[in-house]
Amino acid sequence: MDNVGKAAVAEFIGTFALIFFGAGAIIMTGGQNLVAIALAHGLAIALMITIMGHISGGVFNPAIQIALWVTGKMPTGRSAVYIVAELLGGVAAAFFLKYIGPTPAFDAVKGGIPAVADGFAVGKAVVLEAMMTFFLVWAVFGTAVDDRKASWAQIAGFAIGLTITIDIFVGGALTGAAMNPARWFGPAVATSDYTNWWVWIVGPIAGGIIAGVAYWYLFLRGREPATP
């Protein structure tokens, strides 16, 4: 298996873990324990980045992948492979959760699919998803992409996982705080529920691109690579 193939497997497994632990926590708590849900998502990503960041970069999120591609940090072909692997990982995890049940718990929260809260405007949901993803991608660029202080890369998983956790504290009750098209896509396919689908596509991708381009423009543009 070539390096891209191994990286794709890593991206599949990492995204699978995010949905398995994150959506699984929603299913097992009935969506009522925001702390457990936030920590499950954040810790899953922190651990997967720590375990497999050296293999694939530990992206596990099409919105982050697109931000890396737009700023020239990842080539087109590799980006496409990563995105496919991430989406497939999300779908596989969602169907696995559906398979292991318990069915009433799975159905009660629709497999942990993100949803816009009753009374919360869909337009605001898109903006909120964009804002939360902005800070997530900002954390990614600040710790994993910016190489001026290589030692920061050692805490990238921790910083990124904590960003996901605090984002869910803020937006989990309003939009599900996906910040990740794959996080929505997997449960959506498993439940055949595509309600307000564009909230978790447009919001994260827009927020990710804005954060990636802003960080690149402000801090990375024209800068020579760090010397060992």
Residue, then its C-alpha position, 0 to 999 in steps of 0.5 A: m500500500d502506498n503512502v496515500g493509501k495508508a494515509a487514507v486508511a488513517e483518515f477513515i479510522g480517525t473519522f470513524a472514531l469521531i462518529f463512533f464515540g461522538a454520536g455514540a455518546i449522544i445515543m447512550t445519553g439520549g442527547q441529555n449530557l452535553v459534558a459527556i458529548a463534548l468530551a467524547h468528541g474532543l477526546a476522540i479527535a485528540l487521541m486520533i490526532t496523537i495516534m495517527g497524525h504522523i501518518s496522514g496529518g490527522v485531518f478527519n474533517p472535509a472542512i479542514q481538508i478544504a482549508l488546507w487545499v485552498t491555502g496550498k498545504m495539501p495537493t488536490g489529488r490527496s485532498a480528494v482521497y482524504i475527503v472520500a475516506e473521511l466521508l466513508g469513515g463517517v458512514a461506516a461508523a453511523f451504520f455500525l452504531k445503528y447495527i449494535g443498537p439499542t434500536p430505541a436509543f438510536d432512533a430516539v436521537k436519530g443516530g446522533i445526527p446534528a440538528v437545528a434546535d426548534g426556534f433557532a433560525v437556519g441562517k443563524a445555524v449556518v453562521l454558528e457552524a461557520m464560527m465554530t469551525f473558524f476556531l477549530v481550523w484556527a487551532v489546526f493552523g496554529t498548532a499543526v500547520d505553522d512550523r515556526k515552533a515545531s514543539w507546538a505540534q506535540i500538543a496539536g491533538f490536545a489543542i484541537g480536541l479542546t477546541i472541539t469540546i468548547d465549541i460543543f459547549v457553546g453550539g451543541a444545543l443549537t446546531g449539534a456543533a458538527m464543524n465537520p461535514a463527515r460528522w453530519f453525513g454519516p448519521a444522515v446516510a444511516t437515518s436517511d435524514y437530510t433536513n437542513w443539510w446545507v447547514w453542515i456543509v456550507g457553514p463548516i466549509a465557509g468557516g474553515i476557508i475563512a480561518g485557513v486563508a486568514y491565518w495564512y495571509l496574516f502569519l504564513r504568507g511569504r515566510e520562509p520555512a523554519t530551519p531545523 
